[in-house]
Amino acid sequence: MSILIGLAVGLAVAVTWLVAIALWRLPRALDRLHALAFLNVAAAFLVTAAAFLADGISGRSLKILVMMIVFLAWAAVLSHVSGRALLMREGRSA
């Protein structure tokens, strides 16, 4: 079980590095925003999976699940608002 936890956390770190490279290399702001949205979803899933693998169904893992659901909801709202602001700055409508 410890190997699976390490694998999930290691994948979360790898996804974070991949997105960091993408933020450095992608030319447009909307492309970089898309990379950040991928990071939000992938890291939230992997961290939550690691918590459930470590503790099973416990109070701590359920708190992490609720926290990640709230985090994903806010991340989606902020990505949408940022994307619309970027489009408005470019003079296009969404």
Phi, psi and omega per residue, in radians:
M1 nan -0.632 -3.135
S2 -1.095 -0.560 3.110
I3 -1.166 -0.701 3.127
L4 -1.164 -0.647 3.103
I5 -1.139 -0.794 3.099
G6 -1.093 -0.654 3.109
L7 -1.139 -0.759 3.136
A8 -1.125 -0.774 3.130
V9 -1.188 -0.699 3.101
G10 -1.098 -0.693 3.076
L11 -1.145 -0.646 3.089
A12 -1.099 -0.717 3.102
V13 -1.172 -0.714 3.122
A14 -1.109 -0.707 3.091
V15 -1.104 -0.695 3.123
T16 -1.095 -0.754 3.102
W17 -1.159 -0.674 3.108
L18 -1.073 -0.757 3.122
V19 -1.204 -0.624 3.087
A20 -1.070 -0.733 3.086
I21 -1.157 -0.702 3.125
A22 -1.113 -0.703 3.113
L23 -1.100 -0.581 3.135
W24 -1.297 -0.620 -2.997
R25 -1.680 -0.480 -3.071
L26 -1.258 2.392 -3.014
P27 -1.421 -0.633 -3.008
R28 -1.769 2.629 -3.133
A29 -1.118 -0.648 3.128
L30 -1.167 -0.604 3.067
D31 -1.144 -0.727 3.111
R32 -1.156 -0.633 3.087
L33 -1.122 -0.658 3.090
H34 -1.118 -0.699 3.110
A35 -1.107 -0.689 3.110
L36 -1.153 -0.640 3.094
A37 -1.127 -0.663 3.066
F38 -1.090 -0.741 3.128
L39 -1.079 -0.748 -3.138
N40 -1.009 -0.822 -3.077
V41 -1.254 -0.845 -3.065
A42 -1.138 -0.807 -3.112
A43 -1.181 -0.689 3.115
A44 -1.087 -0.766 3.123
F45 -1.108 -0.803 -3.082
L46 -1.180 -0.706 3.118
V47 -1.170 -0.715 3.107
T48 -1.140 -0.711 3.093
A49 -1.097 -0.725 3.107
A50 -1.100 -0.666 3.123
A51 -1.138 -0.739 3.136
F52 -1.240 -0.573 3.066
L53 -1.203 -0.613 -3.118
A54 -1.294 -0.761 -2.999
D55 -1.945 -0.230 -2.967
G56 1.273 -2.706 3.099
I57 -1.516 1.794 -3.141
S58 -2.382 3.075 3.122
G59 -1.085 -0.709 -3.118
R60 -1.169 -0.766 -3.127
S61 -1.200 -0.591 3.087
L62 -1.216 -0.612 3.054
K63 -1.123 -0.704 3.102
I64 -1.128 -0.695 3.103
L65 -1.071 -0.820 3.132
V66 -1.113 -0.729 3.136
M67 -1.093 -0.704 3.134
M68 -1.230 -0.599 3.079
I69 -1.136 -0.768 3.089
V70 -1.114 -0.740 3.116
F71 -1.048 -0.785 3.134
L72 -1.143 -0.654 3.110
A73 -1.127 -0.799 3.121
W74 -1.176 -0.642 3.120
A75 -1.121 -0.670 3.111
A76 -1.149 -0.745 3.120
V77 -1.110 -0.816 -3.118
L78 -1.160 -0.629 3.079
S79 -1.137 -0.724 3.129
H80 -1.116 -0.812 -3.137
V81 -1.109 -0.747 3.136
S82 -1.140 -0.711 3.112
G83 -1.103 -0.737 3.104
R84 -1.149 -0.678 3.111
A85 -1.128 -0.687 3.102
L86 -1.128 -0.736 3.116
L87 -1.149 -0.692 3.112
M88 -1.143 -0.646 3.116
R89 -1.136 -0.588 3.121
E90 -1.420 -0.109 3.115
G91 1.506 0.246 3.090
R92 -1.837 2.784 3.073
S93 -1.830 2.697 -3.095
A94 -1.568 nan nan
